[in-house]
Amino acid sequence: MKFMANPAQIAIVILNWNGVKLFDTFLPSVLKYSNSENIEIIVADNASTDKSIEHLQKFYPSVKIISLNTNFGFAEGYNQALQNVDAEFLVLLNSDIKVTGNWIDCCISKFQEDEKIAAIQPKILSYNSPDQFEYAGAAGGFLDKFGYPFCRGRILNRIEEDFGQYNQQSQIFWASGACMFIRNSAFKTAGGFDGDFWAHMEEIDLCWRLKNSGHKIVYEPQSVIYHLGGGTLSYGSPKKIYLNFRNNLYMLFKNLPRQQFKRIFIIRMLLDGVAAVKFIVGFNFREFWAVVKAHASFYRNLGKLIGKRKETQKLVLVKEHPEVYPKSIMWKFFIQQKRKFSDLNFLPKI
């Protein structure tokens, strides 16, 4: 179904930092399959030093540029860039993604069918291994009872091959920031991303807040994209581990329901301790220190987080979400050897 739109109803916003080497590989597909007067393509540049802006101006003159004066990171970079973007629908797109035909229309149609849908994620496949899902989102994101994120098509570091097993539209808990379709009004009413996250899990935090306010997050398999991934931080880098552990604590502290907060948060802190010991036993000392630094940052910012939690909890309208897996994904993965989403017998509400 084709969508009817006013000019610049859709803004595709690509956040860039020193990614000039990616433009010629990935930007042409975005231009080819997003060629409509209803769509504006924007690159928001996080103070790059690699002549990204000059390259865009020379080779991609149709692309609008928002030039930020410092590197704000992913979360605050988008917050800053989107302040003056007025399109009804936003597509937040990583710079290392190849898109395909009809990747936009089917998602916008879903928005128009259901006003409660705030965000939509397409099927995300690997650019280097097109028959496999990609780590950052796969076929839609979920959380387990202790706040560990996982996806249909990817549990922890185990990635599945795509053979159509997740080709059904469904509600999910979070949509990947690698490619997120989102209503501009919902993004701004929710306050956007939490800039203190810098990068990683800010989209899960945002989706959690959106779901708490009664919105839906949806996976749309007819929209297919291919993600290179790991372009800024490799998946096993100590900095990425630091951000993931720290931001997961931030997210849980802000969003856990009152009745679950103490028990779940204490257990999660203990599980982080187990992870740190595992790194030590494996002589992964940089990774161990990444976990220690993540917890140190959490305690340093506890006062600020208490204030954020109070504000976040005031806005909660929906406390229970069927897209939260009611068991431990770590137990299932490491002890019971359940390595695929289909092994979990988890069928969240459609």
C-alpha positions in Angstrom: 0.0 0.0 0.0 1.4 3.4 -1.0 1.4 6.1 1.6 0.0 9.6 0.9 2.2 12.3 2.2 2.9 16.0 2.3 6.3 17.3 1.2 9.1 16.3 3.6 6.7 14.2 5.6 9.6 11.7 6.2 13.1 12.7 7.2 15.9 10.1 6.9 18.5 11.3 9.4 22.0 9.7 9.2 24.3 10.5 12.1 27.9 10.7 11.0 31.3 10.9 12.7 34.3 10.5 10.5 32.5 8.1 8.2 33.4 9.5 4.9 34.7 6.1 3.8 31.2 4.7 4.2 29.3 7.2 2.0 30.1 5.9 -1.4 29.3 2.3 -0.4 26.0 2.9 1.4 24.5 6.3 0.6 23.7 5.5 -3.1 21.2 2.8 -2.0 19.5 5.3 0.3 19.2 7.9 -2.5 18.0 5.3 -4.9 15.2 3.8 -2.8 14.2 7.0 -1.0 13.6 9.1 -4.1 10.4 11.0 -3.4 9.4 14.6 -2.9 7.9 13.4 0.4 11.3 12.3 1.7 14.2 14.4 2.9 17.6 12.9 3.4 19.8 14.5 6.1 23.3 13.8 7.3 23.9 15.1 10.8 27.6 15.5 11.3 29.1 15.1 14.7 32.1 17.5 14.1 33.9 15.1 11.8 37.6 15.7 11.0 37.8 13.5 7.9 36.3 15.9 5.3 32.9 14.2 5.5 31.0 17.5 4.9 33.2 18.4 1.9 32.6 15.0 0.4 28.9 15.2 0.8 28.8 18.7 -0.7 30.8 17.6 -3.7 29.3 14.2 -4.5 25.8 14.2 -2.9 24.5 17.8 -3.2 20.8 16.7 -2.7 21.6 15.6 0.9 20.9 18.2 3.5 23.7 18.7 6.1 23.3 19.5 9.8 26.7 20.4 11.1 27.1 20.0 14.9 30.0 21.9 16.5 31.2 19.0 18.7 31.0 15.2 18.8 27.9 14.6 21.0 27.9 10.9 20.6 25.0 8.9 19.2 22.3 9.7 21.7 22.8 13.5 22.2 23.9 13.8 18.6 20.5 12.8 17.4 18.8 14.9 20.1 20.7 18.0 18.9 20.2 17.3 15.2 16.4 16.6 15.4 15.5 19.8 17.2 14.8 21.5 14.0 13.5 18.6 11.9 9.8 18.9 11.5 8.9 15.9 9.4 6.0 13.7 10.7 8.1 10.5 10.6 11.8 10.1 11.3 14.1 7.3 10.0 17.2 7.2 12.2 19.7 5.3 10.0 23.3 4.3 10.6 25.8 5.3 7.9 26.8 1.7 7.2 23.4 0.4 6.0 22.3 -0.6 2.5 18.6 -0.4 2.0 16.3 -2.1 -0.4 13.2 -1.4 -2.5 10.0 -0.7 -0.5 11.9 -0.3 2.7 10.0 2.8 3.6 6.4 2.4 2.3 5.5 -0.7 4.3 6.6 1.0 7.5 4.8 4.2 6.9 1.7 2.2 6.1 1.9 0.6 9.5 2.0 4.0 11.2 -1.0 5.1 9.3 -3.0 2.0 10.2 -2.4 2.3 14.0 -1.8 5.5 15.8 -0.5 3.7 18.9 2.6 2.6 17.0 5.5 4.8 18.0 8.4 3.0 16.4 9.1 0.3 13.8 12.2 -1.8 13.1 12.8 -3.5 9.7 14.4 -6.9 9.3 18.2 -6.3 9.7 20.5 -8.6 7.9 24.3 -8.7 7.8 25.9 -6.8 4.9 28.9 -9.2 4.9 26.8 -12.3 5.3 23.4 -11.5 3.7 21.9 -14.9 4.6 22.3 -14.1 8.3 20.7 -11.7 10.7 22.8 -8.8 12.0 23.8 -8.4 15.6 22.3 -5.0 16.2 18.6 -5.7 16.1 18.1 -8.8 13.9 14.3 -9.4 13.7 13.4 -7.3 16.7 14.5 -6.8 20.2 13.3 -8.1 23.6 14.5 -8.0 27.3 14.6 -10.8 29.8 13.4 -10.4 33.4 16.9 -9.2 34.5 17.2 -6.6 31.7 19.4 -8.4 29.3 18.6 -7.6 25.7 18.3 -10.2 23.0 16.7 -10.5 19.5 14.8 -12.8 17.4 17.6 -14.1 15.3 20.4 -13.2 17.8 20.8 -14.3 21.4 24.0 -12.9 23.0 26.7 -13.6 20.4 24.9 -16.4 18.6 23.4 -15.2 15.3 20.9 -17.2 13.2 20.6 -17.7 9.5 17.5 -16.1 8.0 15.3 -18.6 6.2 12.0 -16.8 6.7 11.4 -18.0 10.2 10.7 -14.5 11.5 8.7 -13.1 8.6 5.7 -12.2 10.7 4.8 -8.7 11.7 4.8 -8.5 15.5 5.1 -6.3 18.5 8.6 -6.2 20.0 10.1 -4.5 23.1 12.7 -2.4 21.4 13.7 -1.3 17.9 17.3 -1.1 16.9 18.9 2.3 16.7 20.7 1.1 13.6 17.5 1.7 11.7 14.5 3.0 13.6 11.3 4.5 12.1 9.7 6.7 14.7 7.0 9.3 14.9 8.6 12.7 15.5 5.9 13.6 18.0 6.5 10.5 20.0 10.3 11.0 20.0 10.0 14.6 21.2 7.2 14.0 23.7 9.3 11.2 25.3 12.2 13.6 25.5 14.3 11.9 22.9 17.3 9.7 23.8 19.0 10.0 27.2 22.1 11.9 26.2 24.0 10.5 29.2 24.1 7.1 27.5 26.4 8.5 24.8 26.0 5.3 22.7 24.5 1.8 23.1 21.1 0.9 24.6 19.8 4.4 24.4 17.2 3.1 21.9 16.1 0.4 24.4 15.7 3.0 27.1 13.6 5.2 24.7 11.5 2.3 23.6 10.9 1.3 27.3 9.7 4.8 28.0 7.4 4.8 25.0 5.9 1.4 25.9 5.4 2.6 29.5 3.3 5.5 28.1 1.1 3.1 26.1 2.8 3.1 22.7 3.6 0.0 20.6 6.9 -0.9 19.1 6.6 -3.1 15.9 8.8 -5.3 13.7 8.1 -5.1 10.0 9.8 -7.9 8.0 8.8 -6.6 4.6 11.3 -3.8 5.1 14.7 -5.3 4.7 18.1 -3.6 5.2 21.7 -4.8 5.4 24.0 -3.6 8.2 27.8 -3.7 8.2 28.0 -3.2 12.0 30.9 -2.6 14.3 32.0 0.5 12.3 32.6 2.7 15.2 33.3 0.2 18.0 33.9 -3.5 17.4 31.5 -5.8 19.2 34.1 -7.1 21.7 35.9 -3.9 22.4 36.4 -2.9 26.1 34.8 0.5 25.5 31.7 -1.2 24.1 31.6 -3.5 27.0 31.9 -0.5 29.4 29.1 1.3 27.7 26.8 -1.8 27.5 27.3 -2.6 31.2 27.0 1.0 32.4 24.0 1.9 30.2 22.2 -1.3 31.1 22.4 -0.2 34.8 21.3 3.3 33.9 18.3 1.9 31.9 17.2 -0.6 34.6 17.5 2.0 37.4 15.3 4.5 35.5 12.7 2.1 34.1 12.2 -1.0 36.3 8.7 -1.0 37.8 8.5 -0.2 41.5 7.3 -3.6 42.5 10.3 -5.3 40.8 12.9 -2.7 41.3 14.8 -3.8 44.4 14.8 -7.6 43.7 15.7 -7.4 40.0 18.3 -4.6 40.4 20.2 -6.4 43.3 20.2 -9.7 41.3 21.5 -7.9 38.2 24.3 -6.3 40.2 25.3 -9.8 41.4 25.2 -11.1 37.8 27.5 -8.3 36.7 29.9 -9.5 39.4 29.8 -13.0 38.0 30.6 -11.6 34.6 33.6 -9.7 36.0 34.9 -12.8 37.7 34.5 -14.7 34.4 36.6 -12.1 32.7 39.3 -12.4 35.4 39.3 -16.2 35.1 39.7 -15.9 31.4 42.6 -13.4 31.8 40.5 -10.8 30.0 41.7 -8.0 32.2 40.7 -5.1 30.0 37.2 -6.4 29.9 37.2 -6.9 33.7 38.2 -3.3 34.2 35.5 -2.2 31.7 32.9 -3.7 34.1 34.5 -2.2 37.1 34.5 1.3 35.5 30.9 0.8 34.4 29.8 0.3 38.0 32.0 3.1 39.2 30.3 5.5 36.7 26.9 4.2 37.9 27.7 5.1 41.6 29.2 8.5 40.6 25.9 9.4 38.8 23.5 7.8 41.3 22.1 11.2 42.5 21.3 12.2 38.9 19.8 8.8 38.2 17.5 9.0 41.2 16.1 12.3 39.8 15.7 10.7 36.4 13.9 7.7 37.9 11.4 9.9 39.7 10.6 11.8 36.6 10.4 8.6 34.5 8.1 6.8 36.9 5.6 9.7 37.0 4.8 9.1 33.4 4.2 5.3 33.6 0.8 4.3 32.3 1.5 0.6 31.5 3.5 -1.4 34.0 3.4 -4.9 32.5 4.8 -5.7 29.0 4.3 -9.2 27.4 7.5 -8.6 25.3 9.6 -9.0 28.4 10.8 -12.6 28.6 9.8 -13.9 32.1 12.9 -16.0 32.5 16.7 -15.6 32.5 18.2 -15.6 29.0 21.6 -16.2 30.5 20.4 -19.4 32.2 18.7 -20.5 29.0 21.8 -19.8 26.9 24.7 -21.0 29.1 23.1 -23.7 31.2 20.2 -25.1 29.1 22.1 -24.5 25.8 19.1 -22.7 24.2 20.9 -20.8 21.4 17.9 -19.8 19.1 14.9 -17.6 19.8 12.7 -20.5 18.7 14.2 -22.6 21.4 12.7 -20.3 24.1 9.1 -21.1 23.4 8.5 -17.4 23.9 5.5 -16.1 21.9 4.9 -12.5 22.9 1.5 -10.9 22.1 1.1 -10.1 18.4 
